[in-house]
């Protein structure tokens, strides 16, 4: 970097692939970018917070689903420079398995919630379809073909 370049700001987020049987929990985004589109629950990691704790907190805030931090399994880090139109965002994605009777209620940044098929979640905002595919593989299932 030259002396005249400004360093790139990198923001740190956490997302959750919350699985109930063969379904994954999605939210409908209340705000831009991707307002009105489905995405995984998630958001910014607060100062002094681990990404795992942030993932559990965001899942609870957006969907009312409570998981224990330690039960979240890291699926991967996603850092493609173009993954978010707002700038450089790096996310830690965690997998959570919840009981078959788990209910979700939209709150906070979510205008709605929807359980969709894990194998074919349909279009998702950001790179969340890739994250779901990676979680699918993480569960030991065969690759999803598109």
N, CA and C atoms as an extended XYZ file, in Angstrom:
438
Properties=species:S:1:pos:R:3:atomname:S:1:resname:S:1:resid:I:1 pbc="F F F"
N         0.850       -1.161        0.000 N   UNK     1
C         0.000        0.000        0.000 CA  UNK     1
C         0.901        1.231        0.000 C   UNK     1
N         0.556        2.187       -0.842 N   UNK     2
C         1.331        3.419       -0.872 CA  UNK     2
C         0.899        4.326        0.267 C   UNK     2
N         1.680        5.369        0.494 N   UNK     3
C         1.380        6.279        1.600 CA  UNK     3
C         0.090        7.058        1.380 C   UNK     3
N        -0.453        7.069        0.142 N   UNK     4
C        -1.657        7.829       -0.163 CA  UNK     4
C        -2.926        6.977       -0.154 C   UNK     4
N        -2.772        5.669       -0.016 N   UNK     5
C        -3.933        4.802        0.007 CA  UNK     5
C        -4.494        4.674        1.419 C   UNK     5
N        -5.811        4.618        1.493 N   UNK     6
C        -6.488        4.418        2.769 CA  UNK     6
C        -6.668        2.923        2.983 C   UNK     6
N        -6.366        2.422        4.177 N   UNK     7
C        -6.569        0.999        4.418 CA  UNK     7
C        -8.052        0.642        4.317 C   UNK     7
N        -8.321       -0.544        3.820 N   UNK     8
C        -9.681       -1.020        3.690 CA  UNK     8
C       -10.246       -1.375        5.066 C   UNK     8
N       -11.480       -0.930        5.321 N   UNK     9
C       -12.155       -1.299        6.561 CA  UNK     9
C       -12.785       -2.670        6.371 C   UNK     9
N       -12.508       -3.557        7.293 N   UNK    10
C       -13.087       -4.891        7.256 CA  UNK    10
C       -14.037       -5.028        8.430 C   UNK    10
N       -15.249       -5.444        8.132 N   UNK    11
C       -16.258       -5.648        9.173 CA  UNK    11
C       -16.404       -7.141        9.425 C   UNK    11
N       -16.657       -7.498       10.671 N   UNK    12
C       -16.699       -8.888       11.110 CA  UNK    12
C       -18.131       -9.249       11.494 C   UNK    12
N       -18.639      -10.319       10.891 N   UNK    13
C       -20.003      -10.749       11.157 CA  UNK    13
C       -20.041      -12.245       11.453 C   UNK    13
N       -21.209      -12.706       11.882 N   UNK    14
C       -21.432      -14.127       12.128 CA  UNK    14
C       -22.810      -14.489       11.598 C   UNK    14
N       -22.909      -15.632       10.949 N   UNK    15
C       -24.164      -16.128       10.400 CA  UNK    15
C       -24.435      -17.523       10.939 C   UNK    15
N       -25.719      -17.915       10.927 N   UNK    16
C       -26.106      -19.209       11.469 CA  UNK    16
C       -26.918      -19.999       10.444 C   UNK    16
N       -26.500      -21.233       10.226 N   UNK    17
C       -27.270      -22.185        9.449 CA  UNK    17
C       -27.997      -23.021       10.495 C   UNK    17
N       -29.234      -22.662       10.791 N   UNK    18
C       -30.022      -23.314       11.833 CA  UNK    18
C       -30.862      -24.402       11.166 C   UNK    18
N       -30.561      -25.653       11.498 N   UNK    19
C       -31.182      -26.795       10.836 CA  UNK    19
C       -32.163      -27.487       11.773 C   UNK    19
N       -33.351      -27.724       11.235 N   UNK    20
C       -34.413      -28.457       11.929 CA  UNK    20
C       -34.818      -29.606       11.005 C   UNK    20
N       -34.298      -30.801       11.300 N   UNK    21
C       -34.560      -31.937       10.408 CA  UNK    21
C       -33.889      -31.705        9.065 C   UNK    21
N       -34.690      -31.607        8.008 N   UNK    22
C       -34.173      -31.343        6.664 CA  UNK    22
C       -34.475      -29.927        6.199 C   UNK    22
N       -34.703      -29.023        7.163 N   UNK    23
C       -35.019      -27.640        6.833 CA  UNK    23
C       -33.974      -26.703        7.435 C   UNK    23
N       -33.811      -25.552        6.794 N   UNK    24
C       -32.922      -24.518        7.303 CA  UNK    24
C       -33.750      -23.252        7.519 C   UNK    24
N       -33.444      -22.550        8.587 N   UNK    25
C       -34.175      -21.335        8.945 CA  UNK    25
C       -33.617      -20.144        8.177 C   UNK    25
N       -34.511      -19.422        7.503 N   UNK    26
C       -34.119      -18.188        6.820 CA  UNK    26
C       -34.960      -17.033        7.359 C   UNK    26
N       -34.423      -15.849        7.172 N   UNK    27
C       -35.158      -14.633        7.509 CA  UNK    27
C       -35.428      -13.877        6.219 C   UNK    27
N       -36.410      -13.008        6.250 N   UNK    28
C       -36.614      -12.048        5.168 CA  UNK    28
C       -36.047      -10.735        5.688 C   UNK    28
N       -35.079      -10.188        4.949 N   UNK    29
C       -34.369       -8.989        5.413 CA  UNK    29
C       -35.287       -7.773        5.438 C   UNK    29
N       -35.235       -7.070        6.550 N   UNK    30
C       -36.046       -5.868        6.740 CA  UNK    30
C       -35.391       -4.630        6.094 C   UNK    30
N       -34.063       -4.656        5.922 N   UNK    31
C       -33.318       -3.484        5.465 CA  UNK    31
C       -32.442       -3.833        4.262 C   UNK    31
N       -32.033       -2.781        3.554 N   UNK    32
C       -31.032       -2.936        2.498 CA  UNK    32
C       -29.688       -3.246        3.117 C   UNK    32
N       -28.783       -3.904        2.443 N   UNK    33
C       -28.995       -4.419        1.096 CA  UNK    33
C       -29.869       -5.677        1.122 C   UNK    33
N       -30.450       -5.960        0.003 N   UNK    34
C       -31.288       -7.146       -0.184 CA  UNK    34
C       -32.571       -7.104        0.637 C   UNK    34
N       -33.114       -5.923        0.862 N   UNK    35
C       -34.380       -5.814        1.581 CA  UNK    35
C       -35.432       -6.683        0.898 C   UNK    35
N       -36.173       -7.441        1.701 N   UNK    36
C       -37.231       -8.294        1.177 CA  UNK    36
C       -36.763       -9.648        0.672 C   UNK    36
N       -35.468       -9.894        0.675 N   UNK    37
C       -34.944      -11.177        0.225 CA  UNK    37
C       -34.603      -12.067        1.414 C   UNK    37
N       -34.612      -13.365        1.159 N   UNK    38
C       -34.287      -14.316        2.211 CA  UNK    38
C       -32.775      -14.399        2.412 C   UNK    38
N       -32.386      -14.624        3.661 N   UNK    39
C       -30.973      -14.733        4.046 CA  UNK    39
C       -30.889      -15.583        5.307 C   UNK    39
N       -29.684      -15.909        5.692 N   UNK    40
C       -29.462      -16.584        6.961 CA  UNK    40
C       -29.517      -15.562        8.091 C   UNK    40
N       -29.934      -15.972        9.273 N   UNK    41
C       -29.846      -15.059       10.416 CA  UNK    41
C       -28.372      -14.750       10.710 C   UNK    41
N       -28.097      -13.529       11.067 N   UNK    42
C       -26.726      -13.160       11.393 CA  UNK    42
C       -26.565      -11.665       11.501 C   UNK    42
N       -25.335      -11.257       11.843 N   UNK    43
C       -25.067       -9.837       11.967 CA  UNK    43
C       -23.691       -9.569       12.532 C   UNK    43
N       -23.471       -8.336       12.890 N   UNK    44
C       -22.156       -7.884       13.348 CA  UNK    44
C       -21.731       -8.512       14.669 C   UNK    44
N       -20.440       -8.759       14.775 N   UNK    45
C       -19.829       -9.195       16.024 CA  UNK    45
C       -19.522       -7.933       16.819 C   UNK    45
N       -20.054       -7.849       18.027 N   UNK    46
C       -19.850       -6.672       18.854 CA  UNK    46
C       -18.464       -6.681       19.501 C   UNK    46
N       -17.996       -5.513       19.910 N   UNK    47
C       -16.713       -5.386       20.601 CA  UNK    47
C       -16.736       -6.261       21.850 C   UNK    47
N       -15.685       -7.032       22.036 N   UNK    48
C       -15.569       -7.903       23.196 CA  UNK    48
C       -16.319       -9.220       23.075 C   UNK    48
N       -16.910       -9.486       21.925 N   UNK    49
C       -17.734      -10.664       21.716 CA  UNK    49
C       -17.036      -11.620       20.745 C   UNK    49
N       -17.168      -12.917       20.961 N   UNK    50
C       -16.659      -13.878       19.991 CA  UNK    50
C       -17.673      -14.019       18.856 C   UNK    50
N       -17.224      -14.515       17.728 N   UNK    51
C       -18.159      -14.733       16.618 CA  UNK    51
C       -19.197      -15.786       16.986 C   UNK    51
N       -18.811      -16.781       17.758 N   UNK    52
C       -19.752      -17.828       18.190 CA  UNK    52
C       -20.860      -17.206       19.066 C   UNK    52
N       -20.481      -16.359       20.001 N   UNK    53
C       -21.475      -15.691       20.850 CA  UNK    53
C       -22.361      -14.767       20.015 C   UNK    53
N       -21.759      -14.075       19.055 N   UNK    54
C       -22.534      -13.192       18.174 CA  UNK    54
C       -23.537      -13.986       17.353 C   UNK    54
N       -23.137      -15.150       16.865 N   UNK    55
C       -24.036      -15.985       16.074 CA  UNK    55
C       -25.253      -16.396       16.904 C   UNK    55
N       -25.009      -16.844       18.125 N   UNK    56
C       -26.114      -17.248       19.004 CA  UNK    56
C       -27.014      -16.056       19.322 C   UNK    56
N       -26.407      -14.906       19.600 N   UNK    57
C       -27.171      -13.694       19.917 CA  UNK    57
C       -28.028      -13.259       18.732 C   UNK    57
N       -27.429      -13.213       17.537 N   UNK    58
C       -28.163      -12.779       16.346 CA  UNK    58
C       -29.310      -13.731       16.014 C   UNK    58
N       -29.082      -15.032       16.168 N   UNK    59
C       -30.144      -16.005       15.924 CA  UNK    59
C       -31.315      -15.739       16.867 C   UNK    59
N       -31.021      -15.504       18.133 N   UNK    60
C       -32.068      -15.215       19.116 CA  UNK    60
C       -32.777      -13.898       18.803 C   UNK    60
N       -32.004      -12.848       18.510 N   UNK    61
C       -32.599      -11.533       18.239 CA  UNK    61
C       -33.496      -11.543       17.011 C   UNK    61
N       -33.084      -12.238       15.958 N   UNK    62
C       -33.817      -12.182       14.692 CA  UNK    62
C       -34.933      -13.212       14.582 C   UNK    62
N       -34.824      -14.331       15.325 N   UNK    63
C       -35.782      -15.427       15.132 CA  UNK    63
C       -36.400      -15.954       16.418 C   UNK    63
N       -35.886      -15.547       17.569 N   UNK    64
C       -36.375      -16.072       18.825 CA  UNK    64
C       -35.875      -17.470       19.151 C   UNK    64
N       -35.019      -18.034       18.301 N   UNK    65
C       -34.482      -19.375       18.527 CA  UNK    65
C       -33.232      -19.261       19.388 C   UNK    65
N       -33.249      -19.981       20.500 N   UNK    66
C       -32.131      -19.939       21.442 CA  UNK    66
C       -31.277      -21.193       21.285 C   UNK    66
N       -29.967      -20.995       21.118 N   UNK    67
C       -29.004      -22.095       21.101 CA  UNK    67
C       -27.870      -21.744       22.056 C   UNK    67
N       -27.215      -22.752       22.557 N   UNK    68
C       -26.061      -22.555       23.431 CA  UNK    68
C       -24.841      -22.326       22.543 C   UNK    68
N       -24.077      -21.289       22.859 N   UNK    69
C       -22.895      -20.942       22.054 CA  UNK    69
C       -22.048      -22.165       21.727 C   UNK    69
N       -21.789      -22.967       22.747 N   UNK    70
C       -20.886      -24.107       22.596 CA  UNK    70
C       -21.431      -25.181       21.667 C   UNK    70
N       -22.726      -25.159       21.372 N   UNK    71
C       -23.323      -26.143       20.469 CA  UNK    71
C       -23.167      -25.753       19.002 C   UNK    71
N       -22.734      -24.530       18.745 N   UNK    72
C       -22.538      -24.077       17.364 CA  UNK    72
C       -21.237      -24.653       16.814 C   UNK    72
N       -21.305      -25.159       15.576 N   UNK    73
C       -20.143      -25.768       14.926 CA  UNK    73
C       -19.713      -24.869       13.766 C   UNK    73
N       -18.457      -24.480       13.760 N   UNK    74
C       -17.944      -23.623       12.695 CA  UNK    74
C       -17.967      -24.364       11.359 C   UNK    74
N       -18.622      -23.776       10.372 N   UNK    75
C       -18.662      -24.320        9.019 CA  UNK    75
C       -17.524      -23.729        8.200 C   UNK    75
N       -17.268      -22.430        8.388 N   UNK    76
C       -16.189      -21.790        7.657 CA  UNK    76
C       -16.205      -20.283        7.785 C   UNK    76
N       -15.146      -19.684        7.250 N   UNK    77
C       -15.037      -18.226        7.152 CA  UNK    77
C       -15.247      -17.847        5.700 C   UNK    77
N       -15.989      -16.787        5.478 N   UNK    78
C       -16.313      -16.339        4.131 CA  UNK    78
C       -15.834      -14.904        3.989 C   UNK    78
N       -14.897      -14.701        3.052 N   UNK    79
C       -14.231      -13.405        2.970 CA  UNK    79
C       -14.038      -12.894        1.552 C   UNK    79
N       -14.828      -13.397        0.608 N   UNK    80
C       -14.724      -12.890       -0.759 CA  UNK    80
C       -14.952      -11.379       -0.724 C   UNK    80
N       -14.054      -10.599       -1.317 N   UNK    81
C       -14.186       -9.135       -1.238 CA  UNK    81
C       -15.514       -8.604       -1.772 C   UNK    81
N       -16.176       -9.315       -2.679 N   UNK    82
C       -17.426       -8.824       -3.253 CA  UNK    82
C       -18.672       -9.441       -2.653 C   UNK    82
N       -18.565      -10.100       -1.515 N   UNK    83
C       -19.715      -10.831       -0.968 CA  UNK    83
C       -20.810       -9.920       -0.412 C   UNK    83
N       -20.476       -8.657       -0.143 N   UNK    84
C       -21.455       -7.728        0.416 CA  UNK    84
C       -21.314       -6.392       -0.303 C   UNK    84
N       -22.401       -5.848       -0.854 N   UNK    85
C       -22.310       -4.589       -1.589 CA  UNK    85
C       -21.954       -3.382       -0.725 C   UNK    85
N       -22.024       -3.499        0.608 N   UNK    86
C       -21.697       -2.384        1.494 CA  UNK    86
C       -20.206       -2.219        1.702 C   UNK    86
N       -19.419       -3.210        1.292 N   UNK    87
C       -17.981       -3.148        1.511 CA  UNK    87
C       -17.456       -4.493        1.933 C   UNK    87
N       -16.291       -4.484        2.554 N   UNK    88
C       -15.605       -5.730        2.918 CA  UNK    88
C       -16.156       -6.282        4.232 C   UNK    88
N       -16.841       -7.412        4.141 N   UNK    89
C       -17.384       -8.111        5.304 CA  UNK    89
C       -16.822       -9.518        5.324 C   UNK    89
N       -16.330       -9.933        6.471 N   UNK    90
C       -15.860      -11.298        6.686 CA  UNK    90
C       -16.809      -11.922        7.694 C   UNK    90
N       -17.355      -13.080        7.353 N   UNK    91
C       -18.287      -13.720        8.271 CA  UNK    91
C       -17.814      -15.102        8.687 C   UNK    91
N       -18.079      -15.427        9.928 N   UNK    92
C       -17.889      -16.780       10.450 CA  UNK    92
C       -19.269      -17.417       10.447 C   UNK    92
N       -19.409      -18.547        9.745 N   UNK    93
C       -20.702      -19.220        9.639 CA  UNK    93
C       -20.714      -20.453       10.534 C   UNK    93
N       -21.780      -20.568       11.316 N   UNK    94
C       -21.916      -21.659       12.278 CA  UNK    94
C       -23.164      -22.485       11.992 C   UNK    94
N       -23.041      -23.775       12.224 N   UNK    95
C       -24.145      -24.711       12.065 CA  UNK    95
C       -24.753      -25.005       13.433 C   UNK    95
N       -26.083      -24.946       13.505 N   UNK    96
C       -26.812      -25.287       14.723 CA  UNK    96
C       -27.923      -26.260       14.365 C   UNK    96
N       -28.027      -27.343       15.109 N   UNK    97
C       -29.136      -28.281       14.955 CA  UNK    97
C       -30.105      -28.037       16.105 C   UNK    97
N       -31.389      -27.900       15.770 N   UNK    98
C       -32.408      -27.656       16.783 CA  UNK    98
C       -33.471      -28.747       16.702 C   UNK    98
N       -34.247      -28.930       17.789 N   UNK    99
C       -35.283      -29.962       17.801 CA  UNK    99
C       -36.353      -29.748       16.724 C   UNK    99
N       -37.020      -30.841       16.354 N   UNK   100
C       -38.020      -30.822       15.286 CA  UNK   100
C       -39.194      -29.893       15.579 C   UNK   100
N       -39.474      -29.620       16.845 N   UNK   101
C       -40.602      -28.762       17.190 CA  UNK   101
C       -40.215      -27.296       17.388 C   UNK   101
N       -38.997      -26.932       17.020 N   UNK   102
C       -38.533      -25.547       17.197 CA  UNK   102
C       -39.345      -24.590       16.330 C   UNK   102
N       -39.832      -23.544       16.953 N   UNK   103
C       -40.583      -22.500       16.257 CA  UNK   103
C       -39.742      -21.226       16.211 C   UNK   103
N       -39.941      -20.432       15.179 N   UNK   104
C       -39.215      -19.169       15.030 CA  UNK   104
C       -40.216      -18.036       14.815 C   UNK   104
N       -39.851      -16.858       15.312 N   UNK   105
C       -40.685      -15.662       15.170 CA  UNK   105
C       -39.782      -14.517       14.717 C   UNK   105
N       -40.188      -13.814       13.675 N   UNK   106
C       -39.394      -12.711       13.139 CA  UNK   106
C       -39.320      -11.550       14.120 C   UNK   106
N       -38.122      -10.983       14.253 N   UNK   107
C       -37.905       -9.837       15.122 CA  UNK   107
C       -36.642       -9.122       14.659 C   UNK   107
N       -36.377       -7.961       15.203 N   UNK   108
C       -35.150       -7.200       14.936 CA  UNK   108
C       -35.002       -6.904       13.438 C   UNK   108
N       -33.963       -7.423       12.802 N   UNK   109
C       -33.694       -7.146       11.382 CA  UNK   109
C       -34.512       -8.009       10.425 C   UNK   109
N       -35.307       -8.934       10.948 N   UNK   110
C       -36.093       -9.845       10.117 CA  UNK   110
C       -37.546       -9.395       10.055 C   UNK   110
N       -38.099       -9.297        8.843 N   UNK   111
C       -39.517       -8.978        8.712 CA  UNK   111
C       -40.365      -10.245        8.687 C   UNK   111
N       -39.725      -11.392        8.412 N   UNK   112
C       -40.406      -12.689        8.410 CA  UNK   112
C       -39.351      -13.774        8.564 C   UNK   112
N       -39.788      -14.960        8.936 N   UNK   113
C       -38.910      -16.124        8.989 CA  UNK   113
C       -39.564      -17.238        8.186 C   UNK   113
N       -38.733      -18.138        7.676 N   UNK   114
C       -39.260      -19.253        6.901 CA  UNK   114
C       -38.294      -20.429        6.993 C   UNK   114
N       -38.832      -21.604        7.283 N   UNK   115
C       -38.056      -22.834        7.226 CA  UNK   115
C       -38.151      -23.325        5.783 C   UNK   115
N       -37.014      -23.534        5.139 N   UNK   116
C       -36.976      -23.975        3.737 CA  UNK   116
C       -36.159      -25.259        3.645 C   UNK   116
N       -36.320      -26.017        2.552 N   UNK   117
C       -35.554      -27.256        2.421 CA  UNK   117
C       -34.043      -27.002        2.435 C   UNK   117
N       -33.350      -27.721        3.268 N   UNK   118
C       -31.898      -27.591        3.357 CA  UNK   118
C       -31.233      -27.954        2.031 C   UNK   118
N       -31.754      -28.949        1.341 N   UNK   119
C       -31.161      -29.396        0.082 CA  UNK   119
C       -31.353      -28.394       -1.048 C   UNK   119
N       -32.432      -27.623       -1.014 N   UNK   120
C       -32.732      -26.648       -2.064 CA  UNK   120
C       -33.363      -25.405       -1.441 C   UNK   120
N       -32.562      -24.552       -0.826 N   UNK   121
C       -33.135      -23.392       -0.129 CA  UNK   121
C       -33.645      -22.288       -1.041 C   UNK   121
N       -33.347      -22.376       -2.330 N   UNK   122
C       -33.751      -21.316       -3.246 CA  UNK   122
C       -32.788      -20.150       -3.172 C   UNK   122
N       -33.128      -19.041       -3.849 N   UNK   123
C       -32.229      -17.886       -3.859 CA  UNK   123
C       -32.095      -17.266       -2.473 C   UNK   123
N       -30.860      -16.943       -2.118 N   UNK   124
C       -30.575      -16.293       -0.837 CA  UNK   124
C       -29.670      -15.091       -1.078 C   UNK   124
N       -29.778      -14.088       -0.219 N   UNK   125
C       -28.959      -12.878       -0.314 CA  UNK   125
C       -27.487      -13.204       -0.048 C   UNK   125
N       -26.641      -12.274       -0.423 N   UNK   126
C       -25.193      -12.375       -0.214 CA  UNK   126
C       -24.683      -13.690       -0.809 C   UNK   126
N       -23.792      -14.370       -0.115 N   UNK   127
C       -23.294      -15.675       -0.547 CA  UNK   127
C       -23.882      -16.783        0.318 C   UNK   127
N       -25.076      -16.544        0.846 N   UNK   128
C       -25.666      -17.476        1.800 CA  UNK   128
C       -26.023      -18.822        1.183 C   UNK   128
N       -26.290      -18.883       -0.122 N   UNK   129
C       -26.533      -20.184       -0.762 CA  UNK   129
C       -25.265      -21.036       -0.694 C   UNK   129
N       -24.114      -20.421       -0.872 N   UNK   130
C       -22.836      -21.135       -0.756 CA  UNK   130
C       -22.630      -21.626        0.673 C   UNK   130
N       -22.948      -20.783        1.637 N   UNK   131
C       -22.787      -21.153        3.037 CA  UNK   131
C       -23.701      -22.337        3.377 C   UNK   131
N       -24.946      -22.310        2.896 N   UNK   132
C       -25.866      -23.424        3.140 CA  UNK   132
C       -25.336      -24.692        2.485 C   UNK   132
N       -24.831      -24.575        1.264 N   UNK   133
C       -24.256      -25.744        0.583 CA  UNK   133
C       -23.094      -26.326        1.390 C   UNK   133
N       -22.239      -25.464        1.907 N   UNK   134
C       -21.108      -25.934        2.705 CA  UNK   134
C       -21.580      -26.598        3.999 C   UNK   134
N       -22.637      -26.063        4.598 N   UNK   135
C       -23.195      -26.685        5.807 CA  UNK   135
C       -23.783      -28.046        5.477 C   UNK   135
N       -24.432      -28.142        4.330 N   UNK   136
C       -24.985      -29.416        3.858 CA  UNK   136
C       -23.865      -30.451        3.771 C   UNK   136
N       -22.747      -30.069        3.182 N   UNK   137
C       -21.605      -30.981        3.073 CA  UNK   137
C       -21.031      -31.295        4.452 C   UNK   137
N       -21.061      -30.310        5.341 N   UNK   138
C       -20.540      -30.472        6.694 CA  UNK   138
C       -21.331      -31.540        7.471 C   UNK   138
N       -22.614      -31.702        7.105 N   UNK   139
C       -23.437      -32.693        7.765 CA  UNK   139
C       -23.190      -34.097        7.212 C   UNK   139
N       -22.295      -34.209        6.208 N   UNK   140
C       -21.967      -35.505        5.646 CA  UNK   140
C       -22.861      -35.919        4.509 C   UNK   140
N       -23.644      -35.013        3.976 N   UNK   141
C       -24.544      -35.341        2.866 CA  UNK   141
C       -23.837      -35.172        1.537 C   UNK   141
N       -24.411      -35.730        0.519 N   UNK   142
C       -23.841      -35.645       -0.827 CA  UNK   142
C       -23.915      -34.212       -1.343 C   UNK   142
N       -22.978      -33.831       -2.217 N   UNK   143
C       -22.988      -32.456       -2.772 CA  UNK   143
C       -24.305      -32.136       -3.457 C   UNK   143
N       -24.721      -30.892       -3.319 N   UNK   144
C       -25.906      -30.390       -3.998 CA  UNK   144
C       -25.497      -30.043       -5.423 C   UNK   144
N       -26.257      -30.507       -6.392 N   UNK   145
C       -25.941      -30.184       -7.792 CA  UNK   145
C       -26.900      -29.109       -8.264 C   UNK   145
N       -26.351      -28.147       -8.959 N   UNK   146
C       -27.172      -27.050       -9.491 CA  UNK   146
C       -26.926      -26.915      -10.958 C   UNK   146
